[in-house]
């Protein structure tokens, strides 16, 4: 039985999750392949299940990606499903989480058609509403309002809505905590070094500045509250990225349900847990829990 771990051509060499997950799937008699999501020649119906795993180029054409997800879901099982992918692809979901009482990083959303104005913060971040790997994410000081305005205008000119957030200085001490969930159950956690040490976001090197960690009870509580808001049912896989505020309370920075790195190589047993969940979805005996 074939499982598609959908990817992007340029992502294959960087996807550190693929090898451990493919090996774990093989233990259940499932063959993993990595077709590119935007390859028009792929017959998605030949797969028992399709997972967007390294579709990291989808922000270049989110409309095409959404249409792809709908097409795939009509010919086979797609997990996470289109409604979940659509919700998580645009970071305006932070407003939805906040409205449901989930602690999030304060975020101002500016549609592409609206003029951007600087926020009342001494230190803040401007980023696209749809994006991966920190691309287009920049940090500014209050005195750099003109540069921030130019950056926001460039994002808007490219068709992107703009998010503005305060830069939480506590991240310099504790970094980000990424909590990974499989079938709605907590699997493992990672500590990630601050992405924005300077003004411009560096692309995340997933082999550096990351370490396994224990998730605190308050972090798990916030992550669980965020996942409870997600449409489309319990996600097969999820990553919740948290940062702490000045009061040391965890807040959701991002809710990753489309193509998150799950850092399976940092958590022994996690690849097999995900493979077992996949096996249950396609009706293969996954053995005892």
C-alpha positions in Angstrom: 0.0 0.0 0.0 1.4 3.4 -1.0 1.5 6.5 1.1 2.3 9.9 -0.4 4.4 12.3 1.7 3.7 15.3 -0.5 6.6 17.6 -0.9 8.1 20.4 -2.9 11.0 19.6 -5.3 13.4 22.0 -3.6 12.5 20.6 -0.1 13.5 17.0 -0.6 17.1 17.5 0.5 16.1 19.5 3.6 13.2 17.4 4.9 14.7 15.6 7.9 11.4 14.0 8.7 11.1 11.9 5.5 13.7 9.2 6.2 12.6 8.3 9.7 8.9 8.4 8.8 9.4 6.3 5.6 11.4 3.7 7.5 8.7 3.5 10.2 6.0 3.2 7.6 7.9 0.3 6.1 7.6 -1.6 9.4 3.8 -1.6 8.8 4.1 -2.7 5.2 3.4 0.8 3.8 5.6 2.2 1.0 6.3 6.0 1.3 6.8 8.1 -1.8 7.5 11.8 -2.0 5.7 13.3 -5.1 5.8 17.1 -5.5 2.3 18.6 -4.7 2.5 20.8 -7.8 3.5 18.1 -10.2 0.6 17.9 -12.7 1.6 14.4 -13.7 1.0 12.7 -10.4 -2.0 10.4 -10.0 -3.0 11.1 -6.4 -5.7 8.4 -6.6 -3.1 5.7 -6.5 -2.2 6.5 -2.9 -4.2 5.2 0.1 -3.3 8.4 1.9 -1.7 11.7 1.1 0.1 13.8 3.7 1.4 17.3 3.0 4.8 17.0 4.6 7.3 19.3 3.0 5.1 21.4 0.7 7.2 24.4 1.8 6.6 26.4 -1.4 2.9 26.7 -1.1 3.0 30.4 0.0 4.1 31.3 -3.5 0.6 30.3 -4.7 -1.7 29.5 -1.8 -4.8 29.5 -4.1 -3.3 26.7 -6.2 -2.4 24.8 -3.1 -5.9 25.0 -1.8 -7.3 23.8 -5.1 -4.8 21.0 -5.1 -5.9 19.9 -1.6 -9.6 19.9 -2.7 -8.7 17.8 -5.8 -6.7 15.3 -3.8 -9.4 15.0 -1.2 -11.9 14.0 -3.9 -9.8 11.0 -5.1 -8.2 9.8 -1.8 -7.8 10.6 1.8 -5.9 13.8 2.6 -4.6 14.5 6.1 -4.6 17.0 7.4 -7.9 17.7 5.5 -8.5 20.8 3.3 -10.5 22.7 6.0 -7.6 22.3 8.4 -5.0 23.2 5.9 -6.9 26.3 4.8 -7.3 27.4 8.4 -3.6 27.0 9.2 -2.2 28.4 6.0 -3.1 32.0 6.8 -1.9 33.3 10.1 -5.1 35.4 10.6 -6.1 32.2 12.5 -4.4 33.9 15.5 -7.4 36.2 15.7 -9.7 33.2 15.7 -7.7 31.6 18.5 -7.7 34.8 20.5 -11.5 35.2 20.1 -11.8 31.7 21.6 -9.8 32.7 24.7 -6.5 31.2 23.6 -3.4 33.2 24.6 -1.6 34.3 21.4 1.1 36.8 20.6 -0.8 40.1 20.0 -1.2 40.5 16.3 -2.5 43.2 14.0 -3.7 42.1 10.6 -3.5 44.5 7.7 -5.1 43.4 4.4 -2.9 44.0 1.3 -5.2 46.8 0.1 -4.8 48.8 3.3 -2.0 51.2 4.1 0.3 50.0 6.9 1.1 52.2 9.9 3.7 51.5 12.6 2.4 50.0 15.9 2.9 51.6 19.3 5.8 49.3 20.2 9.5 50.0 20.6 10.4 46.7 19.1 8.2 44.8 16.6 8.0 42.2 13.8 6.4 42.6 10.4 5.7 39.4 8.5 3.4 38.1 5.7 0.2 36.4 6.7 1.1 33.4 4.6 4.7 32.2 4.8 7.1 29.6 5.8 10.7 29.4 7.1 10.6 33.0 8.3 10.7 34.3 4.8 9.6 38.0 4.7 9.8 38.2 8.5 11.7 41.3 9.7 12.2 42.9 13.1 12.2 46.7 13.5 12.7 49.3 16.2 10.5 52.3 16.6 13.0 54.6 14.9 12.8 52.4 11.8 9.2 53.2 10.9 10.1 54.2 7.3 11.9 50.9 6.7 9.1 49.0 8.3 6.6 50.8 6.1 8.6 50.0 3.0 8.8 46.4 4.0 5.0 46.2 4.6 4.4 47.8 1.2 6.6 45.3 -0.5 4.7 42.4 1.1 1.4 44.0 0.1 2.7 44.6 -3.5 3.4 40.9 -3.7 -0.3 40.3 -2.7 0.2 39.4 0.9 -1.7 40.6 3.9 0.7 41.9 6.6 0.9 40.9 10.3 2.5 43.2 12.9 3.5 41.8 16.3 5.4 43.1 19.3 8.8 41.5 19.6 8.7 39.6 22.9 12.1 40.0 24.5 11.7 36.9 26.7 12.4 34.9 23.6 16.1 35.9 24.0 16.2 33.9 27.2 14.0 31.0 26.5 13.7 30.8 22.7 10.6 29.1 21.3 9.0 25.8 22.4 7.5 23.6 19.7 5.0 21.0 20.9 4.3 18.2 18.5 1.0 16.3 18.6 0.0 13.1 16.8 -3.8 12.3 16.6 -4.4 15.0 19.1 -2.1 13.4 21.7 1.1 15.2 22.9 4.2 13.4 21.4 7.3 15.5 22.1 8.7 19.0 22.5 11.7 20.9 21.1 13.4 24.1 22.2 14.3 26.4 19.3 16.7 29.3 19.5 15.4 32.8 18.6 14.9 33.2 14.9 15.2 37.0 14.9 18.4 37.8 16.7 18.9 40.8 14.4 16.6 42.6 12.0 16.2 40.0 9.3 15.0 36.4 9.8 17.5 33.8 8.9 16.2 30.6 7.3 15.9 28.0 10.0 18.6 25.3 9.8 16.8 22.4 11.4 20.1 20.8 12.3 21.2 23.6 14.5 19.9 25.5 17.6 17.3 22.9 18.3 17.2 20.5 21.2 14.7 18.1 22.8 13.0 19.5 25.9 10.2 18.8 28.3 7.0 20.7 27.8 5.8 22.6 30.9 2.2 22.1 32.1 1.2 25.7 31.1 2.6 25.2 27.6 0.7 22.0 27.1 -2.5 23.7 28.4 -2.2 26.6 25.9 -1.3 24.2 23.0 -4.3 22.0 23.8 -6.6 25.0 23.9 -5.4 26.1 20.5 -5.9 22.7 18.9 -9.4 22.5 20.3 -10.3 25.5 18.0 -9.1 23.8 14.8 -11.7 23.0 12.2 -11.8 19.7 10.3 -11.6 17.4 13.3 -8.6 16.2 15.3 -5.4 16.8 13.2 -3.3 13.8 12.3 -0.2 15.9 13.0 0.3 19.3 14.5 3.0 21.5 15.9 2.2 24.4 18.2 5.0 27.0 18.5 5.0 29.0 21.8 6.9 31.9 23.2 6.7 33.4 26.7 5.7 37.0 27.3 7.0 39.5 29.8 5.0 37.8 32.6 6.5 34.5 31.6 3.1 33.2 30.3 3.2 31.0 27.1 1.5 32.4 24.0 0.9 30.9 20.6 3.2 32.2 18.0 2.2 29.8 15.2 -0.1 26.8 14.9 1.5 24.6 12.2 -1.0 22.2 10.6 0.0 22.3 6.9 3.7 21.2 6.5 5.4 21.5 9.8 8.7 19.9 10.5 7.9 17.5 13.3 11.6 16.9 14.3 11.1 13.2 14.4 14.8 12.6 14.6 15.0 14.4 17.9 12.4 12.2 19.6 12.9 8.4 19.7 9.7 6.6 18.9 7.9 9.6 17.4 8.3 8.4 13.8 6.8 5.1 14.8 3.9 6.8 16.6 3.1 8.8 13.5 3.5 5.7 11.2 1.1 3.8 13.5 -1.4 6.6 13.3 -1.2 6.5 9.5 -1.5 2.7 9.5 -4.7 2.9 11.5 -6.2 5.5 9.1 -5.6 3.2 6.1 -6.8 0.1 8.0 -3.5 -1.7 8.7 -2.9 -3.3 12.0 -0.7 -1.0 14.0 -0.2 -3.3 16.9 -0.7 -2.5 20.6 -0.7 1.1 21.7 
